[in-house]
Amino acid sequence: MDGAHGRIVITLEAYRRAHNISKNKIVQGANVQRTQLQNYCNNKVARVDLDVLARICNFLDCELSDIMRYEKD
């Protein structure tokens, strides 16, 4: 296969801005490292950590689909 299977896009930054939530609040509330959060916000995560995503969703009181989406090629 040539890799034409689509991709996962992390939309956490857009969600954060739309809901006016600071990165510092997420870092503290979800107990994640700032660098880690920055990578998620910039969609620069090669391997997602499901525990981190669960903590972020729990803190934001959102669904996973609110901060990630699948895009077909």
Residue pairs with C-beta under 8 A, 6 or more apart in sequence:
4 73
5 73
6 70
6 71
6 72
6 73
7 70
7 71
7 73
8 48
8 68
8 69
8 70
8 71
9 43
9 68
9 69
9 70
9 71
10 40
10 41
10 43
10 45
10 48
10 67
10 68
11 43
11 66
11 67
11 68
11 69
12 40
12 41
12 56
12 67
12 68
13 41
13 42
13 43
15 60
15 62
15 66
15 67
16 22
16 23
16 26
16 41
19 60
21 60
23 34
23 37
23 38
23 41
26 32
26 37
26 56
26 59
26 60
27 33
27 34
27 37
29 59
30 37
30 52
30 55
30 56
30 58
30 59
30 60
31 55
32 52
32 55
32 56
36 49
36 52
37 56
39 45
40 52
40 56
53 64
53 67
53 68
56 67
57 63
57 64
57 66
57 67
60 66
60 67
